[in-house]
Amino acid sequence: MKRILLAGLTLALAISCAEEADFRISGTTPDIDNDTKVYLQKIDENNRLVGVDTTVIKEGEFSFDPTEVKNPEMMVLGFEAAQGTVILIAENQNISVRAYKDSLYTSKVNGGKENDFFKLYYNDVVESNKKKNKLQEQAMNFQRNGDTAGITALRAEFEQINTDDTERRIELIEENTDKYVSIIVLSDLVGTRAIDANRAEALFDKLDQNLQEMEKGVKLKEMIAQAKEREAAASLAEVGNKAPEFTAPTPNGEQLSLQEALGSKYTIIDFWASWCKPCREENPNVVNVYNQYHDKGLNIISVSLDRESARDKWLAAIENDKMTWYHVSNLMEWQDPIARKYGITAIPATYLLDSEGVIIEKNLRGEALVSKMQELLGEG
């Protein structure tokens, strides 16, 4: 009889635990209309939204009963005709959501340790962004009034906020090495280049093994490896080093090397693209510099990060912007092997070389480029 009772108790406990482990979402809203559709989507390892389920609001409430998740996942709730989403971490827990139509980002999510941790991180990001937005507003006022000293002070304050943010988030990761949300925090630090690849790798190695082996963990490891490759390339393309050699197709399909394009005195390597607005805005200045100093020994070779499908736009931009110097492109956008060799992460990016191909300056544009060429080659 005792054995039967014990068996029954064990079964009851097993059922109870199974019920507690079920992934459910229960939602309420004070201001979103009944019959409004609610969409549950997950964010996959490539940061794409994938549909999970759809329901509707009835009497101010909605709910989802998805299948259990093998590991925690980031998901979002979207509401028909409402701006924004509610972010949550899917765990095998009962998760409650209080959604507000006109400010979905302030919606309340409760349930599960991962959501508690994510709330900490999310609120930290929101508060930091408020401070930065306030500084940006002040900077615009200073700019209108020509207050360069004020802008410089604000820039230093902005950088300090970023530094403090980074250190706080590193601390969050180190204190929560068993939490899925730590992968999200570290991915953000790597994606925004707030930390270098070596520090990112050290933090990743501290995470629990099961987190490292999850899909998002594997993706993060790949991100860190790419960052290491990029940083190593960028270190080779520093001032004082010889510019990494390359060969690529010209607009007419011939192969042109950097060595062949070097000017007798100076050369500018210009990374750009037809779709890059800042690049196109800078082009008239580069054209003027080239026209003034080409006869004095300056050459330019532009490396386009356009894609294959935009070949015609690349050629049209060269003609329209009157860029009458050397051009090459593998038409592979950010995967261009030359850009990767130089560690390019943003354009426009420029390198000024001497006659031997040694980098003497980087990222000169506008008046800075004009002044440097005047210094080197005199008035045009």
N, C-alpha and C positions, 0 to 999 in steps of 0.2 A: 504493500500500500504506500509506504514511504517512497519507494522507487518511482511509483506512478506519479505521486505528488511532485517529486523533484523533477521528473521529466517534464511534467506540465509546467512547472515554474520556469525551467530552462527554456522551453518553447515560448512561453509568454514573454520572457526577457528578450529572446531573439527577435520576436515580432516587434516588441517595443523599440529595440535598437534599430531595427530596419525602418520603422516608421520615422524615427528621429533622423535617420540618415537620408531620408528622401529629400530631393531637391524640389522645393516649391517656392513660388513667388506669390505673395498676397499683396495687392495694391489698393490704395484708396486715393481719392482726389477730391478736393473741395470745389474745384472750378473748371474741370474739363467735362464737357457735355456727355450725357449718356449716348450710347451707340457709337462713340468715337472709337476707331480702331487703334489697338495697341500692338506694336510689333516688337517681338523679342528676337534679337540678333546677337550672334557671337562674333568676336574679333579673332580671326585666325592668326596663325604665326606670321603671316605676311601683312598683317594689319588691314585685311579686307573684311567687310561685313558679310556675314553669311546668315541667311534667314533660319530661325529655329521654330518659331510659332507665331500665330496671330490670334488675338482675342478682341473683345469689345467691352467697353465700360457699361455696366448695368448698376443703376442706383448708386453711382459714385464709387463703384468697386470694380476690380478686375483681378484675374488670377491666371497663373500658368502652372502646369504640372508636367514639366519636361522630364525626359529620361534622366536618370542619375548621371553625374559626370564622373569620369575616371579620375581626373585631376581638376583642380580649380581652373576656371577659365574667365577671361574678361568678356562680359556681355553688356549690351545696351538695350534700353527700352526707348522706343520711338513712338510718338503719338501723332495721329493723323492731324494735319493742319496746325501743328505746333512746332516752333523753332527749337532746335537742340535735342538732346537726349539725356537720359538718366543712365549713368555708368554704374555697374555693379559687378561683383565677383561671384560667379556661379560656384557654389559649394553644395554639398549634399546636406543642406540645412533649410529650415524654413526662413525665408527672407521676406521682410516686409518693406514696402515702398510707400511713401507719401509723396505724391507728385503734384507739382504746382505748374499750371499751364504757362504763365508768362515768365517763369524763371525756373525752368527745369533743372538748371545746374544747382539750385538750392534745395532740390528734393531730398527727402530723408530716406536713407537705406539702412536697415538694421538686420542683423542676423549673421552669425559666423565671424570667426576671428580674422579672416581675410578681408571682409568688408570693413571691420573695425580699423584694421591697419590701412586699408586703402583710403578710408575717410581721413585719417591723419595726414597721409601724403597729399591727397586732393586738396584739403583745406590749406595746407602749407603752400601749395602751388597757387591757389586762388589769392591768398593774402599777399604773396610775393608779387603777383601780377598787378594787384591793386597799387602797390608801392611804385612799381615800374611805370605804370600808366600815369600816375601822378607826376613822376619825374619827367616823363615825355611831354606832358602838358606844360610843365614849367619850362622845359627846354625850348618848346615852340614859342613861348612868350619871350624868352631871352633872345631867341634868334630874330624875332620881329624887331626887337629893340637893339639888336647888334651887340648884345652883352656876351662877348666871347669868354670872358673870365667866368661868368655864371655858367655857361655851357660846359666849360672844362671841369668846374666843380661838380656839376650834375653827372657828368660822365664818370668821374671817379666814384661818386656815390652809387651810380648804377652798377659799376663793376664790383663794388664791395657787396652789394646785394646778391649779385650772381655768385660771388665767392662764398658768402655765408650760406646761400641756398645749397650749393654743392656740398659743403662740409656737413650740413644738417642731413642731407639725403644719404651721404656716405655712412653717417652714423646710424641712420634708420636701417640701412642694409645690414650693417655689422651687428646690429641688435636683433635682427629678424632673419637670420640665415635659413630658417626653415619655412619661410612664407613665400608663396607664389608672387605676391605683390612686390617682393624684392627684385624679381626678374623685371617687372615693369619699371621700377625706379631706376635700376641699372641700365636698362635699355634706353630710357630717356636721357640718362647722363651720357651714354655713348653716342646716341643719335644727335644730341645737341653739341657734342664735342666739349662738354663741360670738364671731362677728365681725359687724360691720355690713355692709350691702349694698355700700357703696362699696369697702370693703376686699376683699370677696368678688369683686366685679367686676374689680378690679385683678389679683387672683390668677388669675381665669378667663382674662383677656386674655393672661396669660403662658403659658398652656398651648398646646401645639402645635395647629395648625389642625385636623388630622385628629381630635384628641381633642374639640375644641369641636363638630365636626360629627357626631360619633357620637350615637346616640340618647340615651345617658345624659348626654352633654355638652349636647345641646339641652335636655333636661329640667332640667339644672342651671342653664342660662341662664334658663329660665323661673322656677325657684325664686328666683334672684337678683332678677329683675325684680319678682316678687311681694313679696319682702322690701323692695325699694326703695319700692314703693307703700305697703306697710304702715308703714314707718318715716316716710315723708312724711306719712301720715295721722296717726300718733301724735304727730308734732311739732306738728301743728295743734291737737291736743287736749291741750295742756300747760297747767299752771297759769299763769294770767295771760292766757290767750287766751279769746276768746268760744267757747263750746261750739258745735261744728258743728251746724247746723240739720238736722232730719230730720222726715219724716212717714211714718207706717206704720199698718197696720191694727190696730185694737183687737180684743179677743175677739169682739165682736158685728159685726165687719166694717166699722166706720166708720173713717175716716182721722183720725188725731190727730197734731198736730205738737208738737214740743218747745216752741215758743213758747206754744201753748195750755195746756201742762201746767205752765208755770213757776209756782212759789209766789210769794206776795207778798214773801217775804224770802229763802227758800232753796229749792233743788231738788236732789234726788239723782237722778242717772241710774244705774240699777242694771242691769248686764248679768249675766244668769243663764240657767239652763235647768232644767227639771224633772229631768233626768238627772244634774245636777251635785250631787254629795253635799256638797261644801263650801258651795255656794250654799244648799242646803236647811238645812244646819246653822246658817248665818248668818241665815236668814230670821226666826227668832223675835226676834233682837236688833233687826233692822230694823223689825219690826212694833212692838216696844216704843218705839223712837225715833219712829216715825211717830205712834203713838197719843199720845205725850207732847207732840209739837211741831207737829202738823198745825194745831192751832188757833192757834198762834203764828206761822204763816206758812211752814211746811215742806210741800212737795209731793214726791212720789216718782213717777218714771216708770220702770217696769221694762221692759227690752228682752230678750225671751227668744230664746235661740239653739236652740230646739227645731226639729225638722223637721216637715214637713207631715204625715207619718204619725203623729206624736206629738201632734197638736193636742189630743186628749182628755186626754192626760197633762199638757199645759201648763195647760189649764183646771182640771183636778182639783187640780194643785199650788197654783194661785192660791187656790182655795177652801179646801183642806186647811190651807194655811199662813196663812190669814187675811190675805192681802195685799190690803187694801181700798183700793188706790190705782190710779193709771193704769197700764195695761199695753198694750204693742204688740209685734208680732212679724211678720216676713215669713216665718217658719217655713222658714228656709233654712239653719239651723245655722250653721257657720262662714262660709258664703258670704253671710250676712246683710249687706246693703249698709250698714246703720248700724254694725255691728261693724267692717266694713272701713273705713268713714269715720273711725272712732276708732282704728283700728290695734289692735283687740282680739286678743290671742293667748292669753289665759287668762281663765277666770272662776272666782269672782266678780270683777267689776271695777266700781268705782264712781267717780263724779265728783260733787263737791259744787259747786253753782253759786250765785252770789249772785242778787239780784233782777233783774239785767240780763243774766243768762245767762253771766256770766264764770266760768270754772273757778277755784275758790279752793283746793281740795284734791282729791287723788286717792286711791282705794283705801283709804279709811277703813273699818274694820270692827271688830266687837267693842267693847272698852272705848275704843279710840281714837275710834270714831264717837260713842259716848255722851259722851265728854269734850269733843269738838269742839262738839257741839250744846249742851252745857251752857255752854260758853264763849261761844257765839254768842247763845243764846236763854235762858240761865239755867236753873234747875232746872225740870224738867217738871212 
